[in-house]
Amino acid sequence: MSNSKFININLKIWRQKNAKEKGKIETYKLDNVSTDSSFLEMLDQLNEQLVSERQEPVAFDHDCREGICGMCSLFINGRAHGPDTGITTCQLHMRMFKNNDTIYVEPWRSKAFPVIKDLVVDRSAFDRIQQAGGFVSVNTSGNTIDANSTPVPKHDADRAFEAAACIGCGACVATCKNGSAMLFVGAKVSQYALLPQGKVEATQRVLNMVRQMDEEGFGNCTNTGACEVECPKGISLENIARMNREYLAASLK
């Protein structure tokens, strides 16, 4: 027997027509929201209501809705991904809210993540950082070595796997008072710095990725730790420390 129930909510949503125009908070009332529905399903319900009323639906990012893609980037009641820990917005359910609650929904706030429309921001800065060095070159000359033939200590493999769990959602940037991307960059640097396949390009990788991060306009890290708290994948601050060590070592070569 289902324990689901229905609630009525008041939504305060950031609406912005495009990147050049000023935005503002608009208020919407939404009734009969199932507590079993996810936050994004609730927004779907809102958009169905707006379309039926011949109003412009709310633009928001989404893709897999399984907590993997990192697209569902929303600031909900002052928290990245909403009032829960270790989840993305698509994993947030309406049972976290009460009947007649007022819910504020905003896009990420960062100079490096400009608003495109409503709740959608441009996170291509992350793509450019990744393109600057977040990869390994593979020998395809015919003398390739099977990856499984290269031994990796289990401790290093575990740390690399944990760093690779970063989905690039941008919650770390949105949460940081400085708009820093160092947790993201630290995770991407660590992912390869811990593996033998990443050693060949290690020096240029960290220098290029940090340089690109600075060019994109992200702030610096002041070790507040909010990024780790709000990261849906629990990426550790240890990755920032590792990136700093890699950067210092690369700078001295």
Number of C-alpha atoms within 10 A of each C-alpha: 3 5 6 11 12 16 18 17 20 16 20 19 20 18 21 21 16 13 15 11 9 9 15 14 15 13 15 14 13 17 14 13 20 17 20 17 19 20 23 21 17 19 18 15 17 20 17 15 15 15 13 11 10 9 11 11 18 21 16 19 15 16 12 11 17 13 20 18 15 22 23 26 27 30 22 20 15 14 18 30 28 24 17 16 16 15 19 28 26 24 20 20 20 20 18 13 15 13 16 14 12 17 18 20 24 24 26 27 18 22 14 23 23 18 22 17 21 24 22 25 22 14 20 13 19 22 11 15 23 20 14 19 21 23 16 14 9 9 9 8 6 6 7 9 11 7 10 7 7 10 10 15 9 9 10 16 15 14 18 21 17 18 26 17 16 23 19 22 25 27 30 25 28 26 24 25 16 15 24 25 30 25 30 28 24 26 30 27 31 29 25 23 24 22 18 14 17 19 13 13 16 23 20 14 27 29 19 17 24 22 13 20 25 14 12 18 16 20 19 15 17 10 10 12 15 16 29 20 18 26 27 26 21 17 24 19 19 16 24 22 15 17 23 17 13 20 21 14 13 15 12 7 6
